[in-house]
Amino acid sequence: MKLNAVIVCAILALCSASAATSSPLLKGGTTNSSKFEDALATDCPQPAIPSDLCESCHQTSCVVRFIIEATGRFSVRMVRSCGSEEVDDMVVSTLRRWKFKPAQLDGKAIKSTRKVRVEFIVEE
């Protein structure tokens, strides 16, 4: 049996280098421009997979939304369930243990929101 990473998409979306997720300049119809960097997950612990889930082969996904404060504190909630309350609970409880560097605008931390698709894959 092969167990793939549970939070593959979330890690790719949030743990990537800030250069890959940043927009160097934002112009809002003025002569001034701003530098923006997305929030970046700095610590991404993976879940402990219960043995009963490891025994069955399946693939599913859900969507979560992070609201990341300027302090780095955040909340996470399920936007679209994968259909399994057990998997949804495991995903959300794991994501609550993550740590973030907040988004930056002109070098100042700002509040931001990220919506992320989370994949759960168990293979034989």
Order of alpha helices (4+ residues) and beta strands (2+ residues): beta-alpha-beta-beta-beta-alpha-beta-beta-alpha-beta-beta-beta-beta
